[in-house]
């Protein structure tokens, strides 16, 4: 998560727009956050991202562009 947040906004959005790359980035960021902080809501989000990662990645790209952080992060 810290690696992703250290990237420039443009790099974050590019990583979240590319279809397979966004799924991998979503899985790595979400699961690492859950491992560090825990929580039921984060676990549910991790499971949803694992299944529907590409769609969630595009939503996160728009969310990151507007609000400078991932959706539900």
Secondary structure as UniProt FT lines:
FT   HELIX           2..6
FT   HELIX           9..17
FT   HELIX           19..37
FT   HELIX           40..67
FT   TURN            71..72
//
